[in-house]
Amino acid sequence: MQRIAERVLKTLPDRFREHLGRVVLRVEDFATQEQLASVDLDDEWELSGLYEGVPVPDSSIWSSGEMPPRIWLFRQPLAAEMRETGVGLEELVRHVVIHEAGHHFGFSDDDMHWLEDEV
């Protein structure tokens, strides 16, 4: 899953990739309780990906000393979604990574669909 996600980031257009250099990509089995609470969820099976960090439009030179932005993928919910929907692993990981990268850029859902179509 990690390698698939890394490949997806490399396929983004140059103008986006250059702003992803500090983003850390992590894969864990499930989100933590704190991560679930940050998006108003209780069930660890409901969250397949998460962006944590300050989006590019909101960042400044005064943001130094903060944790780097992170894109999280949650292995067990992704695997369950794959079984339930029949969507292939690469396609599902691609969708989640692009969606979470879109949060890094402060994109709306429509913008994220456009970005996914571009990749």
N, CA, C and O atoms as a MOPAC input file, in Angstrom:
PM7 MOZYME 1SCF
protein

 N      0.81900 1    -1.18700 1     0.00000 1
 C      0.00000 1     0.00000 1     0.00000 1
 C      0.87000 1     1.26100 1     0.00000 1
 O      0.56800 1     2.23500 1    -0.68900 1
 N      1.92700 1     1.22700 1     0.76300 1
 C      2.85100 1     2.36900 1     0.82900 1
 C      3.44600 1     2.64500 1    -0.55200 1
 O      3.48800 1     3.79200 1    -0.99800 1
 N      3.90100 1     1.59800 1    -1.21900 1
 C      4.50900 1     1.77800 1    -2.54700 1
 C      3.50000 1     2.28100 1    -3.57000 1
 O      3.82200 1     3.12500 1    -4.40600 1
 N      2.28500 1     1.76300 1    -3.50000 1
 C      1.24300 1     2.23600 1    -4.41800 1
 C      1.00300 1     3.72000 1    -4.18900 1
 O      0.93100 1     4.49800 1    -5.14100 1
 N      0.87800 1     4.10900 1    -2.93500 1
 C      0.62500 1     5.51600 1    -2.59800 1
 C      1.77500 1     6.40800 1    -3.06100 1
 O      1.54100 1     7.50400 1    -3.57000 1
 N      3.00600 1     5.95200 1    -2.88900 1
 C      4.16200 1     6.73400 1    -3.33400 1
 C      4.15400 1     6.90600 1    -4.84600 1
 O      4.48300 1     7.97600 1    -5.35800 1
 N      3.77600 1     5.84400 1    -5.56100 1
 C      3.68400 1     5.94300 1    -7.02400 1
 C      2.61500 1     6.95000 1    -7.43800 1
 O      2.80000 1     7.70800 1    -8.39000 1
 N      1.50200 1     6.95200 1    -6.72000 1
 C      0.43400 1     7.90400 1    -7.03700 1
 C      0.94500 1     9.33000 1    -6.89900 1
 O      0.70500 1    10.15700 1    -7.77900 1
 N      1.64200 1     9.63100 1    -5.81500 1
 C      2.16300 1    10.99200 1    -5.61600 1
 C      3.11400 1    11.39000 1    -6.74100 1
 O      3.15700 1    12.55400 1    -7.14200 1
 N      3.87200 1    10.42600 1    -7.24700 1
 C      4.80700 1    10.72400 1    -8.33400 1
 C      4.10400 1    10.99800 1    -9.65200 1
 O      4.70100 1    11.57700 1   -10.56000 1
 N      2.83500 1    10.58900 1    -9.77200 1
 C      2.10300 1    10.81500 1   -11.01700 1
 C      1.39400 1    12.16700 1   -11.04200 1
 O      0.86000 1    12.56700 1   -12.07600 1
 N      1.38500 1    12.87000 1    -9.91700 1
 C      0.72400 1    14.18100 1    -9.88800 1
 C      1.47200 1    15.15300 1   -10.78900 1
 O      2.68500 1    15.03400 1   -10.96300 1
 N      0.75800 1    16.11000 1   -11.35900 1
 C      1.43200 1    17.11700 1   -12.18800 1
 C      2.53100 1    17.84000 1   -11.40100 1
 O      2.42800 1    18.01700 1   -10.18700 1
 N      3.57700 1    18.25100 1   -12.10800 1
 C      4.73500 1    18.89900 1   -11.47100 1
 C      4.34500 1    20.04400 1   -10.54800 1
 O      4.90600 1    20.19000 1    -9.46100 1
 N      3.38200 1    20.85800 1   -10.98000 1
 C      3.01400 1    22.03400 1   -10.18100 1
 C      2.46900 1    21.63600 1    -8.80800 1
 O      2.48800 1    22.45000 1    -7.88500 1
 N      1.98500 1    20.40000 1    -8.65600 1
 C      1.52000 1    19.92000 1    -7.35900 1
 C      2.63000 1    19.17000 1    -6.62200 1
 O      2.82300 1    19.34800 1    -5.41900 1
 N      3.34900 1    18.33400 1    -7.35800 1
 C      4.40400 1    17.52500 1    -6.73700 1
 C      5.42500 1    18.38200 1    -6.00900 1
 O      5.91800 1    17.99100 1    -4.95100 1
 N      5.75200 1    19.54700 1    -6.56000 1
 C      6.77400 1    20.39200 1    -5.94000 1
 C      6.35000 1    20.88600 1    -4.55800 1
 O      7.20200 1    21.28600 1    -3.76600 1
 N      5.05600 1    20.86500 1    -4.25400 1
 C      4.57100 1    21.30700 1    -2.94100 1
 C      4.31400 1    20.14100 1    -1.99000 1
 O      3.79900 1    20.34000 1    -0.89000 1
 N      4.66600 1    18.93800 1    -2.40400 1
 C      4.43900 1    17.75600 1    -1.57200 1
 C      5.72100 1    17.23500 1    -0.93700 1
 O      5.71300 1    16.18900 1    -0.28600 1
 N      6.81600 1    17.95200 1    -1.12000 1
 C      8.11000 1    17.47900 1    -0.64300 1
 C      8.17800 1    17.21400 1     0.85200 1
 O      8.86400 1    16.28600 1     1.28100 1
 N      7.48700 1    18.00100 1     1.64300 1
 C      7.52300 1    17.82800 1     3.10100 1
 C      6.44100 1    16.87400 1     3.60700 1
 O      6.46000 1    16.49500 1     4.77800 1
 N      5.50600 1    16.48100 1     2.75300 1
 C      4.39800 1    15.63600 1     3.18600 1
 C      4.90100 1    14.22200 1     3.46700 1
 O      5.59100 1    13.61400 1     2.64900 1
 N      4.54300 1    13.72400 1     4.62900 1
 C      4.91400 1    12.37300 1     5.04700 1
 C      3.73000 1    11.45700 1     4.75000 1
 O      2.59100 1    11.76400 1     5.10000 1
 N      4.00700 1    10.34900 1     4.11300 1
 C      2.98300 1     9.36400 1     3.77400 1
 C      3.09500 1     8.20600 1     4.75300 1
 O      4.16100 1     7.60300 1     4.88300 1
 N      1.99200 1     7.88600 1     5.45000 1
 C      2.01300 1     6.82900 1     6.46000 1
 C      0.86400 1     5.85900 1     6.23100 1
 O     -0.23100 1     6.25900 1     5.83700 1
 N      1.12300 1     4.58100 1     6.48300 1
 C      0.10000 1     3.54700 1     6.40900 1
 C      0.03700 1     2.86300 1     7.76900 1
 O      1.05200 1     2.39300 1     8.28500 1
 N     -1.14700 1     2.81100 1     8.33800 1
 C     -1.39600 1     2.13500 1     9.61400 1
 C     -2.63500 1     1.26600 1     9.44500 1
 O     -3.40300 1     1.44600 1     8.50000 1
 N     -2.82700 1     0.32400 1    10.36500 1
 C     -4.01700 1    -0.52400 1    10.27600 1
 C     -5.30400 1     0.27100 1    10.44800 1
 O     -6.23500 1     0.12400 1     9.65700 1
 N     -5.36100 1     1.11500 1    11.47900 1
 C     -6.54900 1     1.91800 1    11.77500 1
 C     -6.14100 1     3.30100 1    12.23800 1
 O     -5.01000 1     3.51900 1    12.67100 1
 N     -7.08200 1     4.23700 1    12.14000 1
 C     -6.89500 1     5.57700 1    12.69100 1
 C     -6.94700 1     5.49700 1    14.21800 1
 O     -7.58300 1     4.61000 1    14.78600 1
 N     -6.27200 1     6.43100 1    14.86000 1
 C     -6.34200 1     6.52800 1    16.31800 1
 C     -7.67600 1     7.16100 1    16.71900 1
 O     -8.38300 1     7.71900 1    15.88000 1
 N     -8.00700 1     7.07100 1    17.98800 1
 C     -9.23400 1     7.71100 1    18.48000 1
 C     -9.18800 1     9.22400 1    18.26000 1
 O    -10.20900 1     9.84000 1    17.95300 1
 N     -8.01100 1     9.81800 1    18.41700 1
 C     -7.85900 1    11.26100 1    18.20000 1
 C     -8.10100 1    11.62500 1    16.73100 1
 O     -8.74300 1    12.63100 1    16.42800 1
 N     -7.58000 1    10.79500 1    15.82700 1
 C     -7.78700 1    11.04700 1    14.40000 1
 C     -9.25700 1    10.91200 1    14.03300 1
 O     -9.78600 1    11.72000 1    13.26900 1
 N     -9.91700 1     9.89700 1    14.57200 1
 C    -11.34800 1     9.72800 1    14.31000 1
 C    -12.13300 1    10.92800 1    14.82800 1
 O    -13.01300 1    11.44600 1    14.14100 1
 N    -11.81400 1    11.36200 1    16.03400 1
 C    -12.51800 1    12.50000 1    16.62900 1
 C    -12.30400 1    13.77400 1    15.81400 1
 O    -13.18900 1    14.62800 1    15.75400 1
 N    -11.13500 1    13.90400 1    15.18800 1
 C    -10.84400 1    15.12100 1    14.41600 1
 C    -11.75900 1    15.28100 1    13.20600 1
 O    -11.91100 1    16.38600 1    12.68500 1
 N    -12.37000 1    14.18300 1    12.75600 1
 C    -13.30200 1    14.23500 1    11.62800 1
 C    -14.69900 1    13.76400 1    12.04600 1
 O    -15.50600 1    13.34700 1    11.21400 1
 N    -14.96200 1    13.84000 1    13.34700 1
 C    -16.28100 1    13.51600 1    13.91300 1
 C    -16.75800 1    12.10700 1    13.57900 1
 O    -17.92300 1    11.90600 1    13.23500 1
 N    -15.85600 1    11.13000 1    13.68100 1
 C    -16.21700 1     9.72600 1    13.48900 1
 C    -15.93000 1     8.95800 1    14.76900 1
 O    -15.05600 1     9.33300 1    15.55000 1
 N    -16.67500 1     7.87800 1    14.97500 1
 C    -16.45100 1     7.00400 1    16.12600 1
 C    -15.93000 1     5.63300 1    15.71400 1
 O    -15.19600 1     4.98500 1    16.46000 1
 N    -16.31600 1     5.20200 1    14.52400 1
 C    -16.03100 1     3.85200 1    14.05800 1
 C    -14.73100 1     3.83000 1    13.24600 1
 O    -14.62200 1     4.49000 1    12.21300 1
 N    -13.75400 1     3.06800 1    13.72700 1
 C    -12.45000 1     3.01600 1    13.04800 1
 C    -12.52700 1     2.42700 1    11.64800 1
 O    -11.60400 1     2.60800 1    10.85500 1
 N    -13.60700 1     1.72700 1    11.32900 1
 C    -13.77700 1     1.14500 1     9.99700 1
 C    -14.25700 1     2.17200 1     8.97200 1
 O    -14.24300 1     1.89500 1     7.77200 1
 N    -14.68300 1     3.35300 1     9.42700 1
 C    -15.23000 1     4.36700 1     8.52400 1
 C    -14.19100 1     5.30200 1     7.92300 1
 O    -14.50200 1     6.05100 1     6.99600 1
 N    -12.97200 1     5.27300 1     8.42900 1
 C    -11.95700 1     6.22000 1     7.94700 1
 C    -10.84500 1     5.47000 1     7.22100 1
 O    -10.10400 1     4.69200 1     7.82300 1
 N    -10.74200 1     5.72000 1     5.90500 1
 C     -9.72900 1     5.03500 1     5.10500 1
 C     -8.51200 1     5.90700 1     4.81900 1
 O     -7.45500 1     5.39300 1     4.45300 1
 N     -8.65100 1     7.22900 1     4.98400 1
 C     -7.53200 1     8.13400 1     4.75200 1
 C     -7.74600 1     9.43000 1     5.48800 1
 O     -8.87600 1     9.79100 1     5.81700 1
 N     -6.64400 1    10.14000 1     5.75000 1
 C     -6.73500 1    11.39300 1     6.49700 1
 C     -5.55100 1    12.28200 1     6.15600 1
 O     -4.42500 1    11.81000 1     6.00000 1
 N     -5.82200 1    13.57200 1     6.04300 1
 C     -4.75700 1    14.56700 1     5.90200 1
 C     -4.65100 1    15.30500 1     7.21900 1
 O     -5.65400 1    15.76800 1     7.76200 1
 N     -3.43500 1    15.41700 1     7.73600 1
 C     -3.16100 1    16.20800 1     8.93300 1
 C     -2.08300 1    17.21600 1     8.59300 1
 O     -1.00900 1    16.85400 1     8.11100 1
 N     -2.36800 1    18.45900 1     8.84100 1
 C     -1.38100 1    19.48500 1     8.56400 1
 C     -2.02400 1    20.79500 1     8.19500 1
 O     -3.24700 1    20.93600 1     8.20500 1
 N     -1.18800 1    21.74500 1     7.87100 1
 C     -1.65300 1    23.06100 1     7.45500 1
 C     -1.66700 1    23.08100 1     5.92600 1
 O     -0.62400 1    22.90300 1     5.29700 1
 N     -2.84400 1    23.29700 1     5.32200 1
 C     -2.90600 1    23.33200 1     3.85900 1
 C     -2.01000 1    24.44300 1     3.29300 1
 O     -1.78400 1    25.46200 1     3.94400 1
 N     -1.51500 1    24.23300 1     2.09600 1
 C     -0.60300 1    25.17800 1     1.44900 1
 C     -1.13900 1    26.61100 1     1.48100 1
 O     -0.37800 1    27.52200 1     1.80900 1
 N     -2.42200 1    26.85500 1     1.15300 1
 C     -2.88200 1    28.25300 1     1.15500 1
 C     -2.84400 1    28.91500 1     2.54100 1
 O     -2.81400 1    30.14100 1     2.64500 1
 N     -2.84400 1    28.10600 1     3.59300 1
 C     -2.85800 1    28.64900 1     4.95700 1
 C     -1.48200 1    28.67300 1     5.61100 1
 O     -1.33800 1    29.17600 1     6.72500 1
 N     -0.48000 1    28.14200 1     4.94400 1
 C      0.84800 1    28.06400 1     5.55300 1
 C      1.60700 1    29.37100 1     5.35000 1
 O      1.30300 1    30.15500 1     4.45100 1
 N      2.59500 1    29.58300 1     6.20200 1
 C      3.42800 1    30.78000 1     6.09300 1
 C      4.81900 1    30.45900 1     6.61100 1
 O      5.06500 1    29.37200 1     7.13200 1
 N      5.71000 1    31.39900 1     6.46500 1
 C      7.06500 1    31.19500 1     6.98000 1
 C      7.05300 1    31.10400 1     8.49700 1
 O      8.01200 1    30.61900 1     9.09700 1
 N      5.97700 1    31.56500 1     9.12000 1
 C      5.86900 1    31.52400 1    10.58300 1
 C      5.42200 1    30.15400 1    11.06900 1
 O      5.28800 1    29.93900 1    12.27400 1
 N      5.19000 1    29.22900 1    10.15200 1
 C      4.72800 1    27.88700 1    10.51800 1
 C      5.87700 1    26.94900 1    10.86900 1
 O      5.64300 1    25.76300 1    11.10200 1
 N      7.09900 1    27.44200 1    10.91200 1
 C      8.21800 1    26.54800 1    11.19100 1
 C      8.09400 1    25.98000 1    12.60000 1
 O      7.50100 1    26.60000 1    13.48300 1
 N      8.65200 1    24.81400 1    12.79400 1
 C      8.60300 1    24.15300 1    14.08500 1
 C      7.39300 1    23.25700 1    14.26300 1
 O      7.29900 1    22.54500 1    15.26200 1
 N      6.46200 1    23.27500 1    13.31600 1
 C      5.29900 1    22.41100 1    13.38200 1
 C      5.62500 1    21.05900 1    12.76000 1
 O      6.57200 1    20.92500 1    11.98600 1
 N      4.82200 1    20.06600 1    13.11300 1
 C      4.98000 1    18.75400 1    12.49300 1
 C      4.75600 1    18.89600 1    10.98600 1
 O      3.95400 1    19.72500 1    10.55600 1
 N      5.45700 1    18.09400 1    10.18500 1
 C      5.21800 1    18.16100 1     8.73700 1
 C      3.81000 1    17.65700 1     8.42400 1
 O      3.24500 1    16.88200 1     9.19500 1
 N      3.24900 1    18.08800 1     7.31200 1
 C      1.92900 1    17.57600 1     6.92100 1
 C      2.01800 1    16.07200 1     6.66100 1
 O      3.04700 1    15.56200 1     6.21800 1
 N      0.91100 1    15.37300 1     6.94600 1
 C      0.89400 1    13.91800 1     6.79700 1
 C     -0.36000 1    13.46900 1     6.05600 1
 O     -1.45600 1    13.98800 1     6.26600 1
 N     -0.15800 1    12.49600 1     5.19100 1
 C     -1.27500 1    11.78700 1     4.56400 1
 C     -1.24000 1    10.37300 1     5.13500 1
 O     -0.25100 1     9.65200 1     5.00500 1
 N     -2.34500 1    10.00200 1     5.76800 1
 C     -2.47900 1     8.68300 1     6.37800 1
 C     -3.39200 1     7.81700 1     5.52200 1
 O     -4.41900 1     8.28000 1     5.02700 1
 N     -3.00800 1     6.56600 1     5.35500 1
 C     -3.87900 1     5.54700 1     4.76400 1
 C     -4.10100 1     4.49300 1     5.83800 1
 O     -3.17000 1     4.10300 1     6.54200 1
 N     -5.33900 1     4.03900 1     5.95800 1
 C     -5.66800 1     3.05200 1     6.98400 1
 C     -6.00900 1     1.72700 1     6.31200 1
 O     -7.04600 1     1.56700 1     5.66900 1
 N     -5.09700 1     0.79800 1     6.49000 1
 C     -5.06600 1    -0.47400 1     5.76200 1
 C     -6.35400 1    -1.29400 1     5.90400 1
 O     -6.92000 1    -1.71900 1     4.89700 1
 N     -6.81700 1    -1.51900 1     7.11100 1
 C     -7.97700 1    -2.39900 1     7.30900 1
 C     -9.26300 1    -1.81900 1     6.70300 1
 O     -9.98200 1    -2.54800 1     6.02000 1
 N     -9.58000 1    -0.53600 1     6.92800 1
 C    -10.77200 1     0.01000 1     6.25600 1
 C    -10.65000 1    -0.00500 1     4.72500 1
 O    -11.64200 1    -0.22700 1     4.03100 1
 N     -9.45400 1     0.22800 1     4.20100 1
 C     -9.26200 1     0.17700 1     2.75000 1
 C     -9.48900 1    -1.23700 1     2.22800 1
 O    -10.13000 1    -1.42700 1     1.19400 1
 N     -8.96300 1    -2.22600 1     2.94100 1
 C     -9.15000 1    -3.61800 1     2.51900 1
 C    -10.62500 1    -4.00600 1     2.57900 1
 O    -11.12100 1    -4.70600 1     1.69600 1
 N    -11.33000 1    -3.55100 1     3.62500 1
 C    -12.75900 1    -3.84900 1     3.74200 1
 C    -13.53500 1    -3.18600 1     2.60900 1
 O    -14.43200 1    -3.79800 1     2.03000 1
 N    -13.19700 1    -1.94000 1     2.29200 1
 C    -13.87300 1    -1.23800 1     1.20200 1
 C    -13.61300 1    -1.93600 1    -0.12900 1
 O    -14.50000 1    -2.01600 1    -0.97900 1
 N    -12.41600 1    -2.43100 1    -0.30100 1
 C    -12.06500 1    -3.13900 1    -1.52700 1
 C    -12.93900 1    -4.39700 1    -1.66000 1
 O    -13.47200 1    -4.67900 1    -2.73300 1
 N    -13.07600 1    -5.14200 1    -0.56900 1
 C    -13.90500 1    -6.35900 1    -0.60100 1
 C    -15.38000 1    -6.01800 1    -0.84100 1
 O    -16.06500 1    -6.70900 1    -1.59500 1
 N    -15.86200 1    -4.95000 1    -0.19800 1
 C    -17.28300 1    -4.58500 1    -0.29300 1
 C    -17.65900 1    -4.02100 1    -1.66400 1
 O    -18.75400 1    -4.27200 1    -2.16600 1
 N    -16.74600 1    -3.26000 1    -2.26300 1
 C    -17.08500 1    -2.56400 1    -3.51700 1
 C    -16.56700 1    -3.26400 1    -4.76300 1
 O    -17.07500 1    -3.03400 1    -5.86000 1
 N    -15.56400 1    -4.11300 1    -4.60600 1
 C    -14.95900 1    -4.75300 1    -5.76700 1
 C    -13.96900 1    -3.85200 1    -6.49000 1
 O    -13.42100 1    -4.24000 1    -7.52200 1
 N    -13.73100 1    -2.64900 1    -5.95900 1
 C    -12.75100 1    -1.73500 1    -6.54700 1
 C    -11.35900 1    -2.28400 1    -6.24200 1
 O    -11.09600 1    -2.71400 1    -5.11900 1
 N    -10.47400 1    -2.27200 1    -7.22500 1
 C     -9.12700 1    -2.78600 1    -7.04500 1
 C     -8.31100 1    -1.94900 1    -6.06000 1
 O     -8.57900 1    -0.76400 1    -5.86500 1
 N     -7.32600 1    -2.57400 1    -5.45000 1
 C     -6.50600 1    -1.90400 1    -4.43700 1
 C     -5.81700 1    -0.66500 1    -4.99900 1
 O     -5.84900 1     0.39300 1    -4.36900 1
 N     -5.20100 1    -0.77300 1    -6.15900 1
 C     -4.48700 1     0.38100 1    -6.71800 1
 C     -5.44200 1     1.54300 1    -6.99400 1
 O     -5.11400 1     2.69600 1    -6.71200 1
 N     -6.60000 1     1.25000 1    -7.53400 1
 C     -7.57100 1     2.30500 1    -7.83300 1
 C     -8.08300 1     2.96900 1    -6.55000 1
 O     -8.24300 1     4.18800 1    -6.48900 1
 N     -8.33400 1     2.15600 1    -5.54000 1
 C     -8.83000 1     2.68400 1    -4.27200 1
 C     -7.77200 1     3.53800 1    -3.57000 1
 O     -8.07300 1     4.63100 1    -3.09100 1
 N     -6.54300 1     3.04200 1    -3.51100 1
 C     -5.45300 1     3.80900 1    -2.89200 1
 C     -5.23100 1     5.09800 1    -3.67300 1
 O     -5.03400 1     6.15800 1    -3.07800 1
 N     -5.26200 1     5.01800 1    -4.98300 1
 C     -5.10100 1     6.21100 1    -5.82700 1
 C     -6.13800 1     7.26900 1    -5.47100 1
 O     -5.80400 1     8.44000 1    -5.29400 1
 N     -7.38400 1     6.85400 1    -5.37000 1
 C     -8.47200 1     7.77900 1    -5.05700 1
 C     -8.25000 1     8.44400 1    -3.69300 1
 O     -8.38100 1     9.66200 1    -3.56400 1
 N     -7.91600 1     7.64800 1    -2.68700 1
 C     -7.74800 1     8.19600 1    -1.33000 1
 C     -6.53100 1     9.11000 1    -1.26100 1
 O     -6.60400 1    10.17800 1    -0.65200 1
 N     -5.42100 1     8.72100 1    -1.86600 1
 C     -4.21200 1     9.55500 1    -1.83000 1
 C     -4.46700 1    10.89500 1    -2.52100 1
 O     -4.08700 1    11.94300 1    -1.99800 1
 N     -5.09700 1    10.86800 1    -3.67400 1
 C     -5.37400 1    12.11900 1    -4.39000 1
 C     -6.33600 1    12.98700 1    -3.58700 1
 O     -6.17800 1    14.20600 1    -3.52900 1
 N     -7.32400 1    12.36400 1    -2.97500 1
 C     -8.25800 1    13.12500 1    -2.15200 1
 C     -7.53700 1    13.80400 1    -0.98500 1
 O     -7.75100 1    14.98800 1    -0.72500 1
 N     -6.68800 1    13.06000 1    -0.28800 1
 C     -5.97600 1    13.62500 1     0.86100 1
 C     -4.94200 1    14.66300 1     0.40700 1
 O     -4.74200 1    15.67000 1     1.08600 1
 N     -4.29300 1    14.42600 1    -0.71900 1
 C     -3.36800 1    15.43300 1    -1.25600 1
 C     -4.13700 1    16.70300 1    -1.60400 1
 O     -3.61600 1    17.80800 1    -1.45300 1
 N     -5.36300 1    16.55000 1    -2.06600 1
 C     -6.19800 1    17.70900 1    -2.35500 1
 C     -6.43500 1    18.56300 1    -1.11700 1
 O     -6.46500 1    19.79000 1    -1.20500 1
 N     -6.60300 1    17.92100 1     0.03100 1
 C     -6.74300 1    18.68100 1     1.28500 1
 C     -5.48100 1    19.49600 1     1.56400 1
 O     -5.56200 1    20.60300 1     2.09700 1
 N     -4.33000 1    18.95800 1     1.20900 1
 C     -3.06400 1    19.67000 1     1.40800 1
 C     -3.05900 1    20.98700 1     0.63900 1
 O     -2.46600 1    21.97100 1     1.08100 1
 N     -3.72500 1    20.99800 1    -0.51300 1
 C     -3.77400 1    22.19800 1    -1.34000 1
 C     -5.00500 1    23.05900 1    -1.05400 1
 O     -5.19900 1    24.09800 1    -1.68400 1
 N     -5.83900 1    22.62400 1    -0.09900 1
 C     -7.03200 1    23.38800 1     0.23600 1
 C     -8.12600 1    23.27000 1    -0.80600 1
 O     -8.97000 1    24.16000 1    -0.91200 1
 N     -8.13300 1    22.18800 1    -1.58200 1
 C     -9.09400 1    22.01300 1    -2.66600 1
 C    -10.48400 1    21.64900 1    -2.15300 1
 O    -10.64100 1    21.04300 1    -1.09300 1
 N    -11.47500 1    22.03500 1    -2.93300 1
 C    -12.85400 1    21.58800 1    -2.70700 1
 C    -12.98300 1    20.17200 1    -3.27000 1
 O    -12.07500 1    19.67100 1    -3.93300 1
 N    -14.11800 1    19.53700 1    -2.99800 1
 C    -14.33800 1    18.19900 1    -3.55000 1
 C    -14.35000 1    18.22900 1    -5.07700 1
 O    -13.83900 1    17.30600 1    -5.71100 1
 N    -14.92400 1    19.27700 1    -5.68200 1
 C    -14.92300 1    19.38800 1    -7.14900 1
 C    -13.50000 1    19.49400 1    -7.68300 1
 O    -13.16000 1    18.86900 1    -8.68800 1
 N    -12.65900 1    20.29600 1    -6.99900 1
 C    -11.26000 1    20.42000 1    -7.40300 1
 C    -10.55200 1    19.07700 1    -7.31900 1
 O     -9.73600 1    18.74600 1    -8.17900 1
 N    -10.86700 1    18.29800 1    -6.27500 1
 C    -10.21400 1    16.99100 1    -6.10800 1
 C    -10.60600 1    16.04700 1    -7.23000 1
 O     -9.77800 1    15.26700 1    -7.70000 1
 N    -11.87100 1    16.10900 1    -7.66800 1
 C    -12.28300 1    15.27400 1    -8.79500 1
 C    -11.53200 1    15.67200 1   -10.05500 1
 O    -11.13200 1    14.81700 1   -10.84400 1
 N    -11.34200 1    16.97600 1   -10.24000 1
 C    -10.57800 1    17.45000 1   -11.38300 1
 C     -9.14800 1    16.93700 1   -11.31400 1
 O     -8.60900 1    16.46500 1   -12.31500 1
 N     -8.52200 1    17.02700 1   -10.12700 1
 C     -7.13900 1    16.57600 1    -9.96400 1
 C     -7.04200 1    15.08000 1   -10.24600 1
 O     -6.10200 1    14.63400 1   -10.90500 1
 N     -8.00400 1    14.30600 1    -9.75400 1
 C     -7.97900 1    12.85500 1    -9.98900 1
 C     -8.09100 1    12.56100 1   -11.48900 1
 O     -7.43500 1    11.65100 1   -11.99500 1
 N     -8.91500 1    13.32400 1   -12.19000 1
 C     -9.05400 1    13.14300 1   -13.64200 1
 C     -7.75100 1    13.50500 1   -14.37200 1
 O     -7.43400 1    12.91400 1   -15.40500 1
 N     -7.00500 1    14.46600 1   -13.83900 1
 C     -5.75100 1    14.91400 1   -14.45200 1
 C     -4.63200 1    13.88100 1   -14.33100 1
 O     -3.74800 1    13.81200 1   -15.18500 1
 N     -4.67300 1    13.07900 1   -13.26600 1
 C     -3.56700 1    12.15000 1   -12.97500 1
 C     -3.64900 1    10.92900 1   -13.85400 1
 O     -2.80500 1    10.03800 1   -13.75300 1

